Amino acid sequence: MVFSVAVAGASGYAGGELLRLLAGHPEFDVRTVTAHSNAGQRLVDVQPQLRSLAHLTLVDTTPENLSGHDVVLVALPHGKSGELTAHLPAETLVVDCGADHRLESCDDWAAFYGGDYFGAWAYGVPELPIGTGTGAGKQRSRLIGARRIAAPGCNASAVALALAPGINAGVIEAQDLVAVLAVGPRGAGKSLKMPNLAAEILGSANPYAVGGTHRHIPEILQSLRWAGSATDATISFTPVIVPMSRGILSTATARLVPGTSAAAVRAAWESAYADEPFVHLLPDGHFPRTADVLGANTALIGLAVDEAAGRVVTITAIDNLVKGTAGAAIQSANIALGLIETLGLTMNGVAP
């Protein structure tokens, strides 16, 4: 069966990446692409890399233009998708790549985003460990048959995938988590912002949202609560823009539970991701580069125990536009529709 697909926000970076992946998906047929200021233009004039979709023309982003499709993928700024998706049919699979439906807490939404709260949807990180004991499983189980899915924040998924196995297995403490991320500027979108101009970032590393203000913090803590008993988790989260067009390299550390061996730590991560097609734990002593995941729906995790500091150190690399956004959205859509999870996606990066 071929599913008809519409992409809202097709002129942006996330929208373009969705379309690049959808163009190679054997079960998805992209029929409608929408935009705001670019409506009326040929898609290929705005996204010239998408040669196989040159027959498409951007139309206005309205519920009328998006209705009538089996799948609608939404790549709009926060606050915009919630008011749009409320008008789409209940039977349509809608995947939101924005933030509007990620958070379960309306208080968190008010504190970090503000404006109308649109409610939480199934969270699109299939590999995320959830629950403990007899209730243990993966977020994947919550996506089966879903018709409303929230794709993750790229930073949030990188940190949650890095730390959740340790919390789930009880080998790291949930308090005093620290994450510092090197981030490519494409995650900030196409809009012209002075800090993201090439003249500002080339030859420089620029921290932003310092001191607990980044909007992905409540999303990270929410994922870690699902992973185990981390109801009182705390994290110091600092992203740094670096001069690479795309990618995230996350260094996330946690206090080791006293008496836990390095072997038990590695076993926790191995158990969590042993059978996952897109999340790979690297061998002991190996650590990833962002170049290793360019263009791939893959998260690579390196793991070490700093015995002197009593901390577990994780290094995680993802492509923020693929595993961090568009790839996660399509992977989750595959699961929701009962398709093979890996359809239209690759674990292989592009080198050099």
FENFEN-V871762 format. One record per residue. N is the residue number from 0. RES is the residue in one letter. SS is DSSP state (A for helix, B for strand, O for the rest). Layout:
BEGIN
N&RES&SS, N&RES&SS
END
This chain:
BEGIN
0&M&O, 1&V&O, 2&F&B, 3&S&B, 4&V&B, 5&A&B, 6&V&B, 7&A&B, 8&G&O, 9&A&O, 10&S&O, 11&G&O, 12&Y&A, 13&A&A, 14&G&A, 15&G&A, 16&E&A, 17&L&A, 18&L&A, 19&R&A, 20&L&A, 21&L&A, 22&A&O, 23&G&O, 24&H&O, 25&P&O, 26&E&O, 27&F&B, 28&D&B, 29&V&B, 30&R&B, 31&T&B, 32&V&B, 33&T&B, 34&A&B, 35&H&O, 36&S&O, 37&N&O, 38&A&O, 39&G&O, 40&Q&O, 41&R&B, 42&L&A, 43&V&A, 44&D&A, 45&V&A, 46&Q&O, 47&P&O, 48&Q&O, 49&L&O, 50&R&A, 51&S&A, 52&L&A, 53&A&O, 54&H&O, 55&L&O, 56&T&B, 57&L&B, 58&V&B, 59&D&B, 60&T&O, 61&T&O, 62&P&A, 63&E&A, 64&N&A, 65&L&A, 66&S&O, 67&G&O, 68&H&O, 69&D&O, 70&V&B, 71&V&B, 72&L&B, 73&V&B, 74&A&O, 75&L&O, 76&P&O, 77&H&O, 78&G&O, 79&K&O, 80&S&A, 81&G&A, 82&E&A, 83&L&A, 84&T&A, 85&A&O, 86&H&O, 87&L&O, 88&P&O, 89&A&O, 90&E&O, 91&T&O, 92&L&B, 93&V&B, 94&V&B, 95&D&B, 96&C&O, 97&G&O, 98&A&O, 99&D&O, 100&H&O, 101&R&O, 102&L&O, 103&E&O, 104&S&O, 105&C&A, 106&D&A, 107&D&A, 108&W&A, 109&A&A, 110&A&A, 111&F&A, 112&Y&O, 113&G&O, 114&G&O, 115&D&O, 116&Y&O, 117&F&O, 118&G&O, 119&A&O, 120&W&O, 121&A&B, 122&Y&B, 123&G&O, 124&V&O, 125&P&O, 126&E&O, 127&L&O, 128&P&B, 129&I&B, 130&G&O, 131&T&O, 132&G&A, 133&T&A, 134&G&A, 135&A&O, 136&G&B, 137&K&B, 138&Q&O, 139&R&A, 140&S&A, 141&R&A, 142&L&A, 143&I&O, 144&G&O, 145&A&O, 146&R&O, 147&R&B, 148&I&B, 149&A&B, 150&A&O, 151&P&O, 152&G&O, 153&C&A, 154&N&A, 155&A&A, 156&S&A, 157&A&A, 158&V&A, 159&A&A, 160&L&A, 161&A&A, 162&L&A, 163&A&A, 164&P&A, 165&G&A, 166&I&A, 167&N&A, 168&A&A, 169&G&O, 170&V&O, 171&I&B, 172&E&O, 173&A&O, 174&Q&O, 175&D&O, 176&L&B, 177&V&B, 178&A&B, 179&V&B, 180&L&B, 181&A&B, 182&V&B, 183&G&O, 184&P&A, 185&R&A, 186&G&A, 187&A&A, 188&G&O, 189&K&O, 190&S&O, 191&L&O, 192&K&O, 193&M&A, 194&P&A, 195&N&A, 196&L&O, 197&A&A, 198&A&A, 199&E&A, 200&I&A, 201&L&O, 202&G&O, 203&S&O, 204&A&B, 205&N&B, 206&P&B, 207&Y&B, 208&A&O, 209&V&O, 210&G&O, 211&G&O, 212&T&O, 213&H&O, 214&R&O, 215&H&O, 216&I&A, 217&P&A, 218&E&A, 219&I&A, 220&L&A, 221&Q&A, 222&S&A, 223&L&A, 224&R&A, 225&W&A, 226&A&A, 227&G&O, 228&S&O, 229&A&O, 230&T&O, 231&D&O, 232&A&O, 233&T&O, 234&I&B, 235&S&B, 236&F&B, 237&T&B, 238&P&B, 239&V&B, 240&I&B, 241&V&B, 242&P&O, 243&M&O, 244&S&O, 245&R&O, 246&G&O, 247&I&B, 248&L&B, 249&S&B, 250&T&B, 251&A&B, 252&T&B, 253&A&B, 254&R&B, 255&L&B, 256&V&O, 257&P&O, 258&G&O, 259&T&O, 260&S&O, 261&A&A, 262&A&A, 263&A&A, 264&V&A, 265&R&A, 266&A&A, 267&A&A, 268&W&A, 269&E&A, 270&S&A, 271&A&A, 272&Y&A, 273&A&O, 274&D&O, 275&E&O, 276&P&O, 277&F&O, 278&V&B, 279&H&B, 280&L&B, 281&L&O, 282&P&O, 283&D&O, 284&G&O, 285&H&O, 286&F&O, 287&P&O, 288&R&O, 289&T&A, 290&A&A, 291&D&A, 292&V&A, 293&L&O, 294&G&O, 295&A&O, 296&N&O, 297&T&O, 298&A&B, 299&L&B, 300&I&B, 301&G&B, 302&L&B, 303&A&B, 304&V&B, 305&D&B, 306&E&O, 307&A&O, 308&A&O, 309&G&O, 310&R&B, 311&V&B, 312&V&B, 313&T&B, 314&I&B, 315&T&B, 316&A&B, 317&I&B, 318&D&O, 319&N&O, 320&L&O, 321&V&A, 322&K&A, 323&G&A, 324&T&A, 325&A&A, 326&G&A, 327&A&A, 328&A&A, 329&I&A, 330&Q&A, 331&S&A, 332&A&A, 333&N&A, 334&I&A, 335&A&A, 336&L&O, 337&G&O, 338&L&O, 339&I&O, 340&E&O, 341&T&O, 342&L&O, 343&G&O, 344&L&O, 345&T&O, 346&M&O, 347&N&O, 348&G&O, 349&V&O, 350&A&O, 351&P&O
END
